[in-house]
């Protein structure tokens, strides 16, 4: 796969299906390291194991195109808070990435020299979002309650992906209390309006809604914002 040059300040997003045929899955499995293979073996259900292999294999292949190295040679790192990264000491710029998946869809966002977080969720009408929303900030929970019932599910997943993208961008994941920051989704662009995690974050972090596949909500969080976002379908 050939990729267009990634200019500073640009973000490239690739999204892809996770249900591969047997031959393709076997090819991708060869790219995984020993730790990833052990993780795959621990999945209880075969479907989850297959999708994990495809997710990691495709991630390695995409990263390799930008790093100009063999996919199986990529060395993943963990930051001080456990945020995944890649070891690329020879590269002139630090390649940053954030990956996410939901059901049969996966995605990865890439940029240089700035932190970012990506979250992707399938919109499920049967999700018990009211219980989860109790963990949100007071402003967020009140905003959801005041919506018409037929709009709450879409709004919840919109908000949920924004919150998780921000936390992933900071390298915190869901270890941070969800009521310690507020995101407003009542405009064309979502925005972080308050954060007890860092009072300067509302001025530093930008949020972008993404339309990747029908039936899915997705959000990209970028520290310092970005000049251009390009979304493409990855086809092997």
Secondary structure, DSSP 8 states (H G I E B T S, - for coil): -------TTEEEEEEEES---HHHHHHHHTT--HHHHHHHHT-SSHHHHHHHHHHHHHHHHHHHHHHTS-GGG--EEE-TT--EEE--TTSSS-EEEEEEEETTEEEEEEEESS-EEEEEEE--TT--HHHHHTTS-HHHHHHHHTS-HHHHHHHHHHHHHHHHHHHHHHT-GGGS-TTSEEEE-SSSS-EEEEESS-TTHHHHEEEEEE--STTEEEEEEEET--SEEEEEE---
